């Protein structure tokens, strides 16, 4: 297929619209079901790049939940505990731990379920029946993956009254090194951002007094940085246990990025509070209603300030990545309050010494990657 005609562009008033290859070749993807729109394809192609790079860098199945060309969450295929199954609304009859890919999407969706409502899904591996059965119950616009088992495809085709968007992409497709875009009738050209987000040896060169970055933190920092590579800038990402806890995207201030990511991470952690896990919801409530209810509980007075503070203080060991340098140490001050123990950022600020000093104050280990990860 050389091109797909779309219903309209970013808005209904922007028509005609299509996707095609400038070189006249065939598109490296196939629509298996539904009719994806302009924004769907932007989400699909950005999200696919994220999971593809995670799979390549960490050699694990991965998934992401995208909204408006940024990830609401991303995760790796680690098995779920009993509490995590409950936390992510996994049907007790679903043998989710037998599918690392399904675990990855449950974790990605579980980062920020409120924001993931109506998401676009990207899967690094062939979508299996268990993954499809989990997706079946979530409100979602579509999915992109390198392939689907026949059983998974039939399950997904039942969503949205048979109109669920399903895209299959050639896993071996490599775009040209130069990329272009038009803005206000003017064409921009640049080389693609193909460098890895961090050289592995950088993990052995922390700039802080604390030099200890365990393997799990290296994995989580890599997850954070790759997530940021495909997040609208400015952006900051907090991760733990192979899952994003909070993504702060598209903020003008670096501190606002940190606050947004850490505030989201705090809410995600508080969802694990025993009082929240033990709360009995009305059986007639759907998943979106439960998500909204939990959000209201956690931003209201369901937990006392002391309960919140005590529970958050017991959760240390999070990792934080930033797509550009920290201009002031106040970013570290805020991150520490959300249990951040490991940081990766490009470095290069005239106040790097003050940022390092703040990390040393809280025994945080920090590496400077030397690579900015802006994405626009």
N, C-alpha and C positions, 0 to 999 in steps of 0.2 A: 504494500500500500504506500503510495507516494504522498498522500495528504488526507487529513480528516477535516471535513467541514464542521464547524461548531455552531451551536444554536445561537450564541452571541459571545462577545468578549467579556471583559471584566464586569461590565454592567449591561443590562438588556438593551440600552441605547447604542452599544458599541457593536454594530453589525455592518458588514459581514465579518466573520472570524474563521480562522483555520489554523492548523499546525501542519508544517511540511519541512522538508529538508532543503536547505539553500543549494546544496550541490545536485539536486534533482534525484537523489537516490531514494530508496525505500525507507520508511520510518522503522526504527528498531523495536517497535512495539505493536501490539495487536489488542483491539478492544474485543473482549470475549462476551461482554454483556453490558447492557445499559448504554447511556450516552453521556460520557464525561464532558464537562464544560471546560472553559478556558482556565478558570481558577483550579479546577480539579487537576488539570494537566500540570499546572505550575506546582501544586502540592505533590503530585505523583513523581515528577522528575527530580524535585529537590529532595523529597523523602527517600527516593530510591538511592540517590547518591549517598545519603547518610548511612543507611543500613548496609549498602555495598562496602563502604569504607570501614565500618565497624567489623563486618565479617572478615574483611581482608586483614585488618590490623590486629584483631583479637582472636580470630579463628573460632568464633562462636556465633550461633544463630542470633539474629537481632531483629528488633522491630521498632517502629516509631509511630506515633500518633500525631498527625500534622493538622494545624489549623491556620489558615491565612498565611501560608508560605513560611511557617516557623513551627518547630516541634513543640507540642504541649508536653510530650514525654518521649523518652527513648530508653531502651533497656536491652539487656543480654539474656540469653536463655538459661538462667539459673533456676533450679527447682524452687517451688513455693512451699513455705511452711504452712501449717494448718491455719495460723492467724492470717497469713498473707492470702490464702484462699478465700477466707471470709472477707478480708479487707478489699479484695478485688472482685467480689461477687462471683466467684467461680462456683458453678453448679456442683453440688457434692457428688453427683453421679458422673461427672466428667473426669476422666483419668488424665488430668492436665500435665502431671509430672512425667508422663511418658512421651511428651512432645516438648522439647526445648523451645521450639518456635512459638508454641502456644503460651509457654511461660513468659517468653520475651514480650509478646504482645499484651498479656495480662499485666505485666509490670509497667510497660510503656503507657498503657491506658490508665493504670493506677496511679501514675504520677500526679495528675491533675484532672480527675474525672469530670469536674465541672467544665473545664476548658475543652476537654476532648469530645464533648457532645457534638455529634455531626462531623466527626473527624475524617481525615483521609489516612488510610493505613498503608504502610510499606513493610514488606517482609523480605528478609535477606535470602530465604530458602524457599523451596517448593512448599506451597500451602497444603497442609495435610488436613485430614478430616477433623481432628481434635481442635486445631486452630480455627477452622471454619465454624465449628460448633460453638466456640467461645465468641467469635465475631458475630454469629447469628443473633445473639441477644443484645448486642450493643447498637446504639443509634450511630450510624456511620454513613458517609456518602459513597465510599468506594475503597478499592484496594489495588495495590500494584505488587507483583511478585514475579520471579523468574518462571514460575510454572505453578500448576494446581493439579492435585490428584483428581481423577474423575469424580470421586465421592465429595471432595471439598468443593469442586466447582458447582455441583448440583445443589449443595447446601447454600452456597452463597447466592446462587441465582434466585433463591426464594425470597431474598430480602427486598424491601421497598417495592412490594407487589410485583417482583420480577424485573425491576428497573435498576437494581444495584449495579454500580459501575465496577467492572472488573477488567483490569489491564494486565496483560502479560508482556514482560519486557525481555529482550535478548540479554542474558546475563553476561555475554561476551562483548557486548557493544562498547566501543571506546570512541568518544567524540574527538573531533579535531582539536588540536592544541589551542587554536585561536577561537575566541567566542565574540560575538557581536550583539548589540542591542540598539534599538532606535529610541531616542527620547526627543520629543518635540521636532521630529523630522531630521534629527541629526544622529548619525551612526557612530557608536562607540565601539572600539575594538580593544581587546586585551587578551593576554594568555590566560589559560585556565589555571585555577589554584590547585595544582597537582602535588605540591610538596606534602609530606606527612605532617601532621599537626605538631609532632614532637619527635626528636631523635631519641631513641631508647637510652642512650648514654646520659642524657640530661637528667634522668632520674637518679643518677649516681653523683650529681653535682649540685645538690641544694645550696642555696646562697645563705641559708639560715644556720643558726647554731644546731638546731635539730636536723640531723642528716638522715634520719630513719624514715624511709618511705617503703612500707611493705608491699608485697606483690598485689594484694587486693586494692590498695590505694593507687598503685600504678595503673591497674586496670580501670579503676573508677575515674582517675584523672584523664586517661585516654578517652573514655566514654564522654566525659564532660567536654573535652576539646573538640572531638569530632562532632558532637551535637552542636557546638557553637559555630563550627565551620559552615553549617547550613541553617543558621538562625539569623534573622534580621538584626543587624547591629544598631546600637551598642548592645552587647549581650553578656550575661553571666549565667553559669549553670552549676547547680549543686547536685552531687551524686553520692550514692552509697549502695553497697551490696549489688552492684551491677545494674542500678536503676537511677534515672534522674529523679531527684526529689523536688526540684524547682528550677524553672527556666525563666530568667528575666530578659525579655527580648524587646528590641526597638526603642530603648530609652535614650534620651539625649544626654543624661548624666550618668556617669559610671556608678556613682553612689546609688542612684535610683535603680540601676540594674541589680546591684547587690541586694538592696532592700527588697525588691520585688522577688528575686530568686529565693532569698532567705525566708521571706514571709510565706511564700508558697511551700518551701521545704518544711517550715514549722507546722503548717496546716497538715501536710502529708504525714509528718511524724505523729502529730496528735491524733490522727485517725487510728493509730495503733493503741491508743490509750485503752486500758481494760474497760472503762466505763462506756467508751464508744463501741468497742467490739461486742460488749454484752447488751447493748441497747436493742430492744425488740421493735422492729418496724411493722407497721400494718401490712399484712400479707398481700393486700390489694395494691400496694405501692409498686410502681415500676422502678427500674434502675435510675432513670433521670430524677424522679421524685426523691428517691433515697439519697442521691448525690446532693441535691439541693438541700435536703433536710440536714444531712451531715454538715454541710457548709454553714448553714444557719446555726447549728449546735456549736460548732467550733469557733464561730465569730461572735457568739452570744455568751450567755452565762451558764451553759451546760457544765463547763469545767470552771472551777474557781481559779483565780490568778495563781494561787499557791500550787494547785494541782497542775496547771499548765507549766509553771516554772520548774517544778520538781521533775516532771516527766521529760521536758526538753533537756534539762541539765543531765539527765541520765543517758542521753543519746549523743555520744561523741563519735569522732572518727569519720565525719563526712569529708568529701573532697569538693573543691571549688575550682572551676576554670573560668578564665576571663579572656575575651577575644582581643583585648588591648590592655595596655599597662594601667596600673592603679596610680592616679595622680596624687592621691593623699592616703594617709594611713587610716582614715576613718572607714574605709572599705573593709579593712581587716578587723577593726573594732566591731563592725556589724556582723561580719561573717562568724567571728568567734562565738557570738551569742547564739548562733544556730548550730553549734557543735562542729564547726569546720576545723579539721586538724591538718589538712593537706591542701596546698594551693599550687596551681600552675598558671602562669601569666607570662606575656612576652617580655616584660621589663623594658627599660629605656626611658623611664621618667626621671626628671631632675631630682625627684624626691624618692628614688628607689631606696636610699639608705633609711629613710623614715618608715617606709613600708616594711623593710626587713626588720627594723627595730621593733615594730608593732608585732610582727610574727614571732620574734624572739621573746617578747613579753608574755605571749600565750603558748610558747613552746610549739608553734605551728611550723611544719616543714614546708618550705616553698622552693619551687624550681622556676627558673626563667627560661622560657622556650626560645626566645629571640624571634618568634613568628607571630605576626598579627593575623587575626582570623576574621577580618571584617567580611560581611556578606550583605550585598544590597541588590 
